[in-house]
Amino acid sequence: MNKKQKKMLKRIGISILCILILELLPLKGWMEFALYMIPYFIIGYDILKKAIKGILHKQVFDECFLMAVATVGAIALGDYKEGVAVMLFYQIGEWFQSYAVGKSRKNITELMDIRPDYANIYNEQGKLEQVDPDEVEIGTIIVVEPGEKIPIDGIVKEGNSTLNTSALTGESVPRSIHEGDEVISGCININGLLKIETTKEFGESTVSKILDMVENASSKKSKSENFISKFARYYTPAVCYGALALAVIPPVVRIVLGMPPVWSDWIFRALTFLVISCPCALVISIPLTFFAGIGGASNAGVLVKGSNYLEALSQVTTVVFDKTGTMTEGVFDVSKICNATIAEEEILELAAYAENYSSHPISKSLQKAYGKPVDTSIIANVEEISGQGIYAKIDNHKVLVGNDKLMKQHQIEYPICNEMGTLVHVARDQDYLGCIIISDRLKKNAMVSIQELKKNGIKKTIMLTGDHKRVADAIGKTIGVDKVYAELLPQDKVEKVESLLKECDEKHKLCFVGDGINDAPVLTRADVGIAMGAMGSDAAIEAADIVLMDDDPLKIVKAIKIARKTLGIVYQNIYFAIGIKLLCLFLGAIGMANMWLAIFADVGVMVIAVLNAIRALNVKNL
């Protein structure tokens, strides 16, 4: 509990003690009024103050105004005990709400602990000094000692260690890293000294992007939250006027009919009506549920950029996947060279030279397989042809390295290769030289994730890839997706998602999961875009609505379950709160509800709704 919550708890305790003491005393008249005002002002001075401020600023109709009118009215009618009790129980409900928000916020703010305070770099004298991570430039060697956070993304240049990634991924299993491995900021170095060459500035590193996502998540509200905000804006004035009508019209009608008006009875009913009608349960519990859902998700390594995306995810029935880096590890190795017309070493050399400036995983695998220094002075006019491959001039020869489409585009005949894997054709001066076979590995949970998605009501699972149809079909069949679309350019993926979106309606959403730069347009276009955060590109993470911090496709299922649980709690609270209030409002209007029932309809319902909302934090067993 924070200081404010402790102070409120103290006020609640003192007020309850005062009421219990007053109950034992034989009080009447002005003495009873004066003594009951002590606990009333102890527990309710801030509510009265807010109500007066609201009236002065012409923002009258809110919960504080309703409570002030109801309690002051009850006291004016001589029901001191009920007036104090209404204020007391309202404050107890507010304390519960504050505690629940604090508990949920704690989960999210735990992520803030990943923000590094400093980075260790060597100064001009060769000694280590701590500097602000914002001051570290790309290419700087930083030193991370055991127990310290990695401040900036980079590549390990020296040292081996184990990293604690739980703050980012939600997984407690440490990750071993070695020289040459990429590491992301926010992880904790457990046992080895690491020297890391930074590949990004601090503002562009993983930790900064995550913190930015978390800080801005509350600004993107769901339809349910927007509805409740609008509902409260019109509902509160309506019930105030309704209570006024209940207090005035029946007595006037009774006077006209020649009956005694019984003003005190109808005013008391109106005050009871006001207490019952307070919309706290809805106004507080709905945003709180989404907040708790986002907090629970972040604790599980699923970063949601807003409650609107959580709501949309709960309605997903079609999941579309990219292949490379999403369902496969994106770790490519050259496994074979076939149909060679020259020496295999020369084919590999030409491919490595042509792909030298590319950061694509396939390009990296070719460079790794070649394993020798590249003489960049003989490389010229490099052109990356989207969805096809690379054109380059190497030692004044025109070299083409890419897929079947590239060969067809340049009218180069090539023999059919039936080897399993990604095919990279190599041609020089319009002469076909051979085909390099590159193999990728499926992710550990790729098959399980598809099975679990289907078990959880996902109607369609589809894979989109720019890879060769034969390879894509084989992978699609292995993991069990319903349909595979292969040999797609980035714009083809967008068009395919567009056509799939037309098959969906308002209650059936489409989710796209990807990781590469070329997936960014599709992630933006889908109803919900999910990016692989650990190894995904910056563009994909920026474009996505939800980010999985450990690249595990099984986390897609987890995210959907969290979203559905959160929305389930939201609707439970809406139906429960409105149902109880309507019933109690009716009973109050006909005189069958007293102030104690009104307290339950307001504070009791709010406490139950808030406690129900907290359940959204518990996502471990989903």
N, C-alpha and C positions, 0 to 999 in steps of 0.2 A: 504493500500500500504506500502511496505517496503522502506527503504532508497534508494536502487538501483532504484526502480521503480519511486520514486519521483524525483531522480536526472535525469533520462532519460526523464521524463515528462517535466522537466525544460528545458532540452536541446532541446526537440521538440518545446516547446513554443518559445524559443529564436530564433530558426532557422526559424520558420514560420513568426515571427515578422520581422526578417532580410529580408526574401524573399519579404514580403509585402512592406517594405520600398524601396527595390531595384527596385520593379516593378513601383514605382512612380517616380523614378529618370531617366533622359535621359542619359543612360550609353552606351558607345561604346568602342570597342577596349580593350586595356590592363586594363583600369580602370574597365570595366565591369567584365573582368576575375578576377581581384584582389579582387573586392568586393564580387563577388559570391563565392569565395573560403572561405570567412569567415563563412557563414552558412554551407558550404560543410564540412569543417573540424570540426566545432562545432558538427554537427550531425553524421559525419561518421568517426572520427579519430579512434575509436575502431575497426570498421569493416576493415579499411585499415591496422591497426596494426595486426589483426588476419590473414588477407590474406597474409601479408608479413611473419609472423611466419609460416604459413602453407607451403609457398613456401620454406622457409629455412629448414623446417623439412621434406620436400619431401612429404607433405600431401596437395597437391595443390587443388584438386577438391572438393570444398565445397561451401556453399552459400556465404560465405564472399568473396571468390575468384571471383565468378560470379558477385557479386555486385560491387566489386572493378574494375574489367575489364570493365563492362558495363558503370559505371559512369565515370571512367577516360577516356574511349574511347569517350563517348558523349561530355565530356568537351574538349577533344583534337580536336573534330570536330567542336567546337564552340557552341555546344548546352548546354550552362552553366545551363540554367534554368531546362532543362530536367535531366541533370546529378545530380543536387542538389535534384530535386524532387524525383528521383528514390531512392536515399539514405534516404531521409526524410520519404517517405512512407514505405520503408522497415523497418526502425526503429520504425515507428508507429505500423506496424504489429508485430514486435518483442515485443513491449510493451504490446500489446493486449495478445499475447501468454503468456508472463510472468505473467500478471495479472490473466489470466485464470488458469494457473498452481497453482498460489498462492491461488486462491479461492478453487480449488479442494484439494490442500494440507491442507488447513485449516480444512476441514471436517475430513481428516484422522488424522491430528495432534491433533484434539480435543480428540481423543482417548488417546493420550499421557497424557492428564490431569488425566487419571485414575491411572497413576503411583503414588503410595504413597511415600511421602518423609520420613516418619518415622512410627514407631510403638510404642505404649505406653505399657511398661511393669513395673512390680513392681521390684525395686532393693532390695538388701539385707536388707535395713533399712525399707522396706515396703512402700517406696514412689514411685510415678509414675515418670518414666523418659523416654525420647524419645531416641530410638535407631534406627539404620539402619535396615530395614526389613530383609536384607540379614543375619543379625546376630541372628535372632529369630529361635530357634529350634522347631521341632515338639513337640506338647504337652505343649507348653508355653501358659499361660493365658495372652492375650493382652486385653487392655481396649480401646474401641472406643467411644469417646465422641460425642455428637450431632454436626453435621456439618463436622465431619472428615470422610475420606475414610477408608474403611476396607482394611488393607494392605495385609492380608494373608487369604487364605481359612481356614475355621474352623467351629466349632459347638458352638452355643450360650449356655453358661453355666449359665448365669445370665442376666436378663433384657429382656424387650420387646421394640420394636421400629418399625419404618417404614423406609424402604430403598428406596432411589432414584436409580433406576437401568438404567436410560435413557442412560447413557454413554455406557453401554454394550448392551442393548436390543433395543434401539431406542424408547422404550415405555415410556410415561410420567406418567403412572399410578403407584404410589408407591406400594411397596410390604410390607405387614405386616409380621414381624417375631417374634417368641417367643422362650422361653427357649427350647433347644433340636433341634432347626432347624439348618440346614446347611446353611452357608452363603459363598458367593464367594467374592474374593477381587475385588476392583474397584468400588463397590457400595458405595453410600454416606449415612451415618447414619443421619437421619433427626431429630429425637426428643427424643430418649431415650439413657441412658448409657448402653453399652453392654460389657459384659465380655465374651471373645471368646477363646476357646481352639483351638490352631492351629492344623490342620491335615496335612499340607504340609509345605515344606520349601518355601521361597519366590520365588526361581528360578523355582519351579514346580507349583506355584499357577496360577490361571486363568489369573490374570492381566499380569503376565510375559509372558505367552503363547500367549496371544492376541497381546501384543506389539511386540513379536518376529514375529508373522504372518504378522502384518502390515508392519514392517520394511523390511521384505523379499519379500513382494508381488511383487515389481517392477522387481525382478530378473527373474521371470517366465513369459516370453513373449509369446504372442499369435502368431499363424501362420500369422495373418495379419501384426503384428508388424515386425516379422522376414522377411516377404516378402518385406515390405516397406524399411527396412534397406538394404537388398540385392539390391532392385530396385534402391535406391539412389546411391549405390556404383558403379553401372554400368551406370546408367542414366546420372549422372553429367558429367563424362568424355566424354560420347557419345555426349551430346549436346554441349560441349566445342569444340570438334573436328568438329561437324556439323556447328557451328557458324564460325569457322575458314575456313571451306570449302565454306560456303556461302559468306564470305568476299573475298576470293581469286579466286575460280574457275570461277564464272560468269564474272568478269572483264577480266581474262585471255582468256576465250572463246571469249569475245567481241573483244579483241585485235587481236586474230587469225582470226576473221571474218571481221577485218578491221573497227570495230566500236570503238567509244570512250569508255574507260573502266569504267568511272564513279565510281572511287574507293570510294569516300566519301558516295555515295548512298548505295553501297553494304556493306560497313563497318557499316553504320548506321543500315541497316537491320540486320546485324549480331549481333550488340549490342542489338537491340530490341529483337532478337531471344534469346539472353542470358538471358535478364531480364525475358521474358515470361517463359523460361524453368526452372527457379529456383524451386526446388522441395519442398520449405518450407511448402506449404499447406499440403502436404502428410506427410513429415517427422515430422512435429510438431503436426498436428491435430490427427493422428491415435493413437500414444502413449497417447496423452492428453485425448482422448475420453475414453480409457480404464482406465486411472488414475482417471478420473472424475467418471466413472461407479463404480470403486472400492470404491471411496470416498463416493458416494451416498449410496452404499450398506452398508458400515460400519456405516453410520449415521442412517440406518434403522435396525441395529442390525444383519446384515448379513456380516460376515467376509469372504472375498474371498482371498485365498492365492496367487493368481496370475492371470494375464489377460488371460493366456491360459485356466484356469478353467472357467472363465467367458465366453469365446468363446465357449468352449465345452458345457456349460450349456445352451447356446442359441439354441443348436441343439438337446437337449434332447427330445425324444418322448416316452421313457419308464421310468417309475419311480417305483422302487422297495423299499418297506418299511420293516423294522423290525417291530415287534408288540410292545413288552413290552418296555415302556419308550419312544417310538417314536409315535405310534398312541394311546397308552394308557398311563396313568399317571405314571405307574410303582409303584403305591402306593397300596400294597397288604394288605388285611385284611382276617383273618381266619373267614369264615362265617358259617361253619358247619363241623361236623365230622360224616361220615356215615359208615355203615357196620362194626361197632366196635365189636370186640370179647372180649375186656377188657374195663376197665373204660376209658372214653374219656380223663380224666385228665392225665392218664398214657401214652396214645398214644401221646398227645401233649408234655408231658415231654420228651419222648424218641426222638421225632422229634426235639425239641429245643436243646437237648444235642448234637445230631448228627450234627446239623446245626450251632453249636455255633461258629465255626471258619470261617464260610462263610460270605461274604459280599453281597451275592446275595439278591435282594429285597424280594424274597420268603423266604429266610432264616431269614431275618430280621423280616418279618411278623410273622413267627413261634416263634421267640424269644420274640417278643412283646406280642403275645397272651399268651405265658407261663408266662411272667412277674415276674419270680422269679430268684434269683441268681443261677448260674449253678456251680456245683461242678466239676471243670475241672480235678480233680485228678482221677476220675473214667472213663475219656474219653481217649481212646488210638487208635492208628492205623487209624486215620481219612484219608479217601481217597475220593477225589472228582472225580466222573466218568463223563467225559464231555458229556453233553446232556442227562444224565440219572438221576443223583442224587448223594447221599452220602452213603459211607460205613463207619461204625465206630464200634469200640468195646467199649461198655458201660457197666461198672460193669461186665466185662468178658462175656457179651452177644454180639453176632454178630447182629448189627442193620443195616437195609437198609431203607433209606428214599429217595423216588424219584418217577419217573413216571412209566407208563406201561412197557416201555422198560427195566427198571431196574428189575422189577418183572419177566419179561419173560427171561431176561438174567440169572437170578438165579433160574429159574424154580419154581417160587412161584405162585400158583393159587390165583386169586383174583376175587371177584365178580364185575360185571359191575355196574358202578355208573352213573346215568343220570343227576346228578346235574350240573348246569351251573357254570363254573369256572375252575381254574387250580386244577387238582387232584394230591395230594401228598400221595402216599401209604406208609404205615409203616409196616415193618416186623421185627421179632426178632427170631433168631435161626431157620430160614426157615418157621416160622409160621406167617401167615398173621394176622395183628392186626386191621387194619382199614384204612380209607381214610379221609384225611383232605382236605376240600374244601376251596380254596383261591380265592377270587374275586379281579379283577382289574377294574379300571374305565377308560372309554374312555376319551381322551382329549376333551376339549370343542369344538375345531375347527376341529376335525378329519374328520367328515363327510363333512363339508363345504370345507375343503382343497381338498378332492377327487373330489367333484363337480367342484370346480374352476380349478383344473388341467385339467379336461376333457374339460371344456369350453375354455381353453387356448391351445388346440391342442395336449394334451398328449394322445397318442394312447392306451397305456397299463398302468394299475396300478396293481401292484402285491404285495402281502404280504407274507413274509417268516417268519416262527417262529418255535421255538422248542417246542411250546405248543401242547397240545392234539388237534387232528384234529377237534373234535366236537366243542371245544371252539374257535379255530381259524376260522372255517367256520362261526360260529355265529357272530363273530366280523367282519369278512370280509364282510358278507352280510349286517350287520348294517351300516358300513361306506361306502360300495358301491364299493370296489375294484373289478377288473375284475377277478382276480384269487388268490387263496390262496394255499400255500404249507406249510404243517404243519409237526410237529415231525421231524424237521431237526436238525442234529448236526452242529457245526460250519463249518466243512469241506463240509457238504451237501449244506450249503448256498453258499459256494464258487463255488461248482460244478454247482448249479442251475443258479447262475449269469453267469458263463462261458457259459452255454448252451443258455441263453437269449442273451448274447453278440453276439453269432454267428448269431442270427436273425437280428442284427443291422448292418448297414453299416457306411461308413465314414460320411454321412450327418445325420444319425439318431443315437443319443447317448443314453446310459443307465445311469441312476442316481440311486444310492443306498442311502437310508437314514437310519441311525441307531444311537445307543447311547452306546452300551455295549462293553466290552472288546472283547467278541466273535464276534463283528461286524467289528473289525479292519481289518481282512484279506479281507473281502468283500468290505469295503470302499476303500481299496487300489486297488482292482482288477477292480472295476467299472470305467466307463469312467469319471464319476464325483461322488465323495463321499461327502455326506453331513452329518455332525454330529450335534447332539443336544448338545449345548455347556454349558447350565446352569447346567444340572444334568448329562450330558454324562460323560463317563469314560475318563481318560487322554489318554488312548490308542486310543480310537475312535477319539478324537479331534486331536491327533497327526497324525493319518492316513488319516483323511478327507481332502478334498480340499477346502470345504466351511463349515463354522460353524455358526449355528443359535444360537444366544446368549440367546433367551428366550424360547427355546424348543417348540415354537408354530408351528405345522405342516403347518399352513396357510402361514408362512414365506417362505416355499418352493416355493409357487406360486409367492410370491413377488420377490424372488431371480431369478426365471426364467424370469419374466417380466423385471427386471432390466437388465439381461443379453441380452435379445432380443432387448430391447431399445438401449443398448450400441452398439451392433453389427449393428443395423439398422443405427445408426448415423455414424459408421465407414464406411459402404458401401456407404451411401449418400455422405460422404466427398471424398471417393475414386473416385466414378463415376463423381461427380461434378468437382473436381479438374482436373482429367485427361481429361475429356471432354472439359472443357473451355480451358485448356492449348493446347490441340491438335488443336482446332479451331484457337486459336490465333497464334500458331506457324505457321500454314499454311498461315494465313493472313499476318504474319510478313515476311515469306519467299518470298511471291509474292509482297511485298511492300504495302499491304493494311492496315497494322497496324503501328501506330506511337508509340512513347515512352510512351504516356499517356495510350494507350490501354495495352501496356506491363506492366505498373505499376498496372493496374487493374488485369491483368492476374496473376501477382505475388502477390502483397500485398492485393489487393481486395479479391482475392480468398482465401488467407491465413486467413484474418480477418473473412470472412464469415464462413470458415471451423472451425476456433477456436471458434467463437460464437456458432456455431452448436454443437461443442464438449461439451461446458459448459452445454448444456441441459441434458447431462447424469447425472449431479449432482442432478437434480430434480426428486426424486423418490417418493415423498409423495403421489401423486395421482395414483400410479400404483396399 
